[in-house]
């Protein structure tokens, strides 16, 4: 019984550890994964090849490609592209890591 409980706790810990989470601030409205987001702070979770973005009770997902930069980024930053007068998030550079998330 103790071994089974230990195994379940170990699996739960591995699942939690595989999810990377961070906060990103959008300083202007932008589109991510077809969803238009208002300016503000968002909680992001990286789950395999997708990013889950949460703000209050609202949640949106988008496919991402994870790339490694040459050095650690000093802070989390967002790169936008402007199409048809609207901002679209192209990539997110996660502060304190060398991880760059490129959105499709």
C-alpha atoms as an extended CHARMM CRD file, in Angstrom:
* protein
*
       104  EXT
         1         1  UNK       CA              0.0000000000        0.0000000000        0.0000000000  PROA      1               0.0000000000
         2         2  UNK       CA              2.8080000000        2.4290000000        0.8730000000  PROA      2               0.0000000000
         3         3  UNK       CA              4.6190000000        1.6170000000       -2.3700000000  PROA      3               0.0000000000
         4         4  UNK       CA              1.4780000000        2.3220000000       -4.4010000000  PROA      4               0.0000000000
         5         5  UNK       CA              0.9840000000        5.6690000000       -2.6560000000  PROA      5               0.0000000000
         6         6  UNK       CA              4.6270000000        6.5710000000       -3.1930000000  PROA      6               0.0000000000
         7         7  UNK       CA              4.3350000000        5.6550000000       -6.8890000000  PROA      7               0.0000000000
         8         8  UNK       CA              1.2340000000        7.8400000000       -7.3430000000  PROA      8               0.0000000000
         9         9  UNK       CA              2.9580000000       10.7860000000       -5.6190000000  PROA      9               0.0000000000
        10        10  UNK       CA              6.0280000000       10.2980000000       -7.8060000000  PROA      10              0.0000000000
        11        11  UNK       CA              3.9330000000       10.3210000000      -10.9940000000  PROA      11              0.0000000000
        12        12  UNK       CA              2.0830000000       13.4590000000       -9.8830000000  PROA      12              0.0000000000
        13        13  UNK       CA              5.3870000000       15.1780000000       -9.1320000000  PROA      13              0.0000000000
        14        14  UNK       CA              6.7800000000       14.2610000000      -12.5430000000  PROA      14              0.0000000000
        15        15  UNK       CA              3.6770000000       15.6230000000      -14.2780000000  PROA      15              0.0000000000
        16        16  UNK       CA              3.9520000000       18.8760000000      -12.3320000000  PROA      16              0.0000000000
        17        17  UNK       CA              7.6770000000       19.1920000000      -13.0270000000  PROA      17              0.0000000000
        18        18  UNK       CA              7.2010000000       18.7140000000      -16.7740000000  PROA      18              0.0000000000
        19        19  UNK       CA              4.8760000000       21.7290000000      -16.9460000000  PROA      19              0.0000000000
        20        20  UNK       CA              6.8040000000       24.9860000000      -17.1140000000  PROA      20              0.0000000000
        21        21  UNK       CA              4.8990000000       28.0790000000      -16.0400000000  PROA      21              0.0000000000
        22        22  UNK       CA              5.6940000000       31.7730000000      -16.1490000000  PROA      22              0.0000000000
        23        23  UNK       CA              4.0020000000       35.1690000000      -16.2850000000  PROA      23              0.0000000000
        24        24  UNK       CA              3.9200000000       37.4270000000      -19.3300000000  PROA      24              0.0000000000
        25        25  UNK       CA              2.7060000000       41.0100000000      -19.5800000000  PROA      25              0.0000000000
        26        26  UNK       CA              1.0420000000       42.2700000000      -22.7420000000  PROA      26              0.0000000000
        27        27  UNK       CA              1.3550000000       46.0520000000      -22.9040000000  PROA      27              0.0000000000
        28        28  UNK       CA             -1.1700000000       46.3240000000      -25.7280000000  PROA      28              0.0000000000
        29        29  UNK       CA             -3.9910000000       44.1480000000      -27.0940000000  PROA      29              0.0000000000
        30        30  UNK       CA             -2.7160000000       41.2100000000      -29.1350000000  PROA      30              0.0000000000
        31        31  UNK       CA             -3.8350000000       37.9930000000      -30.8010000000  PROA      31              0.0000000000
        32        32  UNK       CA             -2.5460000000       34.5950000000      -29.7100000000  PROA      32              0.0000000000
        33        33  UNK       CA             -3.8430000000       31.4030000000      -31.2910000000  PROA      33              0.0000000000
        34        34  UNK       CA             -6.7390000000       33.2470000000      -32.9090000000  PROA      34              0.0000000000
        35        35  UNK       CA             -7.8880000000       34.7260000000      -29.5880000000  PROA      35              0.0000000000
        36        36  UNK       CA             -7.6610000000       38.4670000000      -29.0140000000  PROA      36              0.0000000000
        37        37  UNK       CA             -6.2610000000       39.2850000000      -25.5770000000  PROA      37              0.0000000000
        38        38  UNK       CA             -6.4330000000       42.6090000000      -23.7710000000  PROA      38              0.0000000000
        39        39  UNK       CA             -3.3800000000       44.2830000000      -22.3020000000  PROA      39              0.0000000000
        40        40  UNK       CA             -2.4800000000       42.8430000000      -18.9010000000  PROA      40              0.0000000000
        41        41  UNK       CA             -0.6840000000       40.0860000000      -17.0020000000  PROA      41              0.0000000000
        42        42  UNK       CA             -1.2030000000       36.4790000000      -18.0730000000  PROA      42              0.0000000000
        43        43  UNK       CA             -0.1720000000       33.1830000000      -16.4960000000  PROA      43              0.0000000000
        44        44  UNK       CA              1.3290000000       30.8360000000      -19.0950000000  PROA      44              0.0000000000
        45        45  UNK       CA              1.9890000000       27.1120000000      -18.9410000000  PROA      45              0.0000000000
        46        46  UNK       CA              4.0780000000       25.2740000000      -21.4880000000  PROA      46              0.0000000000
        47        47  UNK       CA              2.6760000000       21.7980000000      -22.1030000000  PROA      47              0.0000000000
        48        48  UNK       CA              4.7000000000       19.8550000000      -24.6670000000  PROA      48              0.0000000000
        49        49  UNK       CA              4.1210000000       21.6870000000      -27.9750000000  PROA      49              0.0000000000
        50        50  UNK       CA              1.4380000000       24.1270000000      -26.8330000000  PROA      50              0.0000000000
        51        51  UNK       CA              1.1200000000       27.1010000000      -24.5310000000  PROA      51              0.0000000000
        52        52  UNK       CA             -1.8940000000       27.5540000000      -22.2710000000  PROA      52              0.0000000000
        53        53  UNK       CA             -2.5750000000       31.1870000000      -21.3910000000  PROA      53              0.0000000000
        54        54  UNK       CA             -4.7760000000       32.0440000000      -18.4060000000  PROA      54              0.0000000000
        55        55  UNK       CA             -6.2330000000       35.3250000000      -17.2000000000  PROA      55              0.0000000000
        56        56  UNK       CA             -8.8730000000       34.9900000000      -14.5020000000  PROA      56              0.0000000000
        57        57  UNK       CA            -11.3390000000       32.3770000000      -15.7350000000  PROA      57              0.0000000000
        58        58  UNK       CA            -10.4020000000       32.8330000000      -19.4010000000  PROA      58              0.0000000000
        59        59  UNK       CA             -8.0790000000       30.2890000000      -21.0130000000  PROA      59              0.0000000000
        60        60  UNK       CA             -6.6590000000       30.0650000000      -24.5160000000  PROA      60              0.0000000000
        61        61  UNK       CA             -4.1850000000       27.6870000000      -26.1730000000  PROA      61              0.0000000000
        62        62  UNK       CA             -1.7740000000       27.9930000000      -29.0690000000  PROA      62              0.0000000000
        63        63  UNK       CA              0.7570000000       25.7350000000      -30.7570000000  PROA      63              0.0000000000
        64        64  UNK       CA              4.3810000000       26.7130000000      -30.1430000000  PROA      64              0.0000000000
        65        65  UNK       CA              7.8260000000       25.6670000000      -31.2500000000  PROA      65              0.0000000000
        66        66  UNK       CA             10.3650000000       25.6900000000      -28.4150000000  PROA      66              0.0000000000
        67        67  UNK       CA             13.7990000000       26.9920000000      -29.3710000000  PROA      67              0.0000000000
        68        68  UNK       CA             16.9650000000       27.7140000000      -27.3770000000  PROA      68              0.0000000000
        69        69  UNK       CA             18.6980000000       31.0760000000      -27.4980000000  PROA      69              0.0000000000
        70        70  UNK       CA             22.4300000000       31.6690000000      -27.2160000000  PROA      70              0.0000000000
        71        71  UNK       CA             22.2150000000       33.1080000000      -23.6920000000  PROA      71              0.0000000000
        72        72  UNK       CA             19.7060000000       33.5050000000      -20.8790000000  PROA      72              0.0000000000
        73        73  UNK       CA             17.1570000000       36.2640000000      -21.3860000000  PROA      73              0.0000000000
        74        74  UNK       CA             17.2550000000       38.8660000000      -18.5900000000  PROA      74              0.0000000000
        75        75  UNK       CA             13.4680000000       39.2970000000      -18.5580000000  PROA      75              0.0000000000
        76        76  UNK       CA             10.3900000000       37.8860000000      -20.2550000000  PROA      76              0.0000000000
        77        77  UNK       CA              9.6670000000       39.7410000000      -23.4750000000  PROA      77              0.0000000000
        78        78  UNK       CA              7.1030000000       39.5060000000      -26.2500000000  PROA      78              0.0000000000
        79        79  UNK       CA              7.7230000000       40.0750000000      -29.9540000000  PROA      79              0.0000000000
        80        80  UNK       CA              4.7660000000       41.2850000000      -32.0080000000  PROA      80              0.0000000000
        81        81  UNK       CA              3.9440000000       41.3730000000      -35.7100000000  PROA      81              0.0000000000
        82        82  UNK       CA              1.4180000000       43.8620000000      -37.0120000000  PROA      82              0.0000000000
        83        83  UNK       CA             -1.0260000000       42.4890000000      -39.5670000000  PROA      83              0.0000000000
        84        84  UNK       CA             -4.1600000000       44.3000000000      -40.7160000000  PROA      84              0.0000000000
        85        85  UNK       CA             -3.7820000000       46.8420000000      -37.9250000000  PROA      85              0.0000000000
        86        86  UNK       CA             -3.7680000000       44.1880000000      -35.1860000000  PROA      86              0.0000000000
        87        87  UNK       CA             -0.8510000000       42.9250000000      -33.1250000000  PROA      87              0.0000000000
        88        88  UNK       CA             -0.0930000000       39.2200000000      -33.2620000000  PROA      88              0.0000000000
        89        89  UNK       CA              2.3340000000       37.6120000000      -30.8170000000  PROA      89              0.0000000000
        90        90  UNK       CA              5.1620000000       35.9850000000      -32.7910000000  PROA      90              0.0000000000
        91        91  UNK       CA              7.4040000000       34.8340000000      -29.9630000000  PROA      91              0.0000000000
        92        92  UNK       CA              7.8840000000       34.9300000000      -26.2250000000  PROA      92              0.0000000000
        93        93  UNK       CA             11.3550000000       34.9370000000      -24.6810000000  PROA      93              0.0000000000
        94        94  UNK       CA             11.1640000000       33.5600000000      -21.1380000000  PROA      94              0.0000000000
        95        95  UNK       CA             13.2350000000       35.5510000000      -18.6300000000  PROA      95              0.0000000000
        96        96  UNK       CA             15.8520000000       33.6800000000      -16.6190000000  PROA      96              0.0000000000
        97        97  UNK       CA             16.0720000000       30.9490000000      -19.2620000000  PROA      97              0.0000000000
        98        98  UNK       CA             17.3660000000       30.5920000000      -22.8090000000  PROA      98              0.0000000000
        99        99  UNK       CA             13.9210000000       29.3610000000      -23.9400000000  PROA      99              0.0000000000
       100       100  UNK       CA             12.1830000000       31.0690000000      -26.8390000000  PROA      100             0.0000000000
       101       101  UNK       CA              8.6070000000       30.1240000000      -27.7570000000  PROA      101             0.0000000000
       102       102  UNK       CA              7.7570000000       30.7150000000      -31.4110000000  PROA      102             0.0000000000
       103       103  UNK       CA              4.0180000000       30.8160000000      -32.0970000000  PROA      103             0.0000000000
       104       104  UNK       CA              2.5750000000       29.5120000000      -35.3510000000  PROA      104             0.0000000000
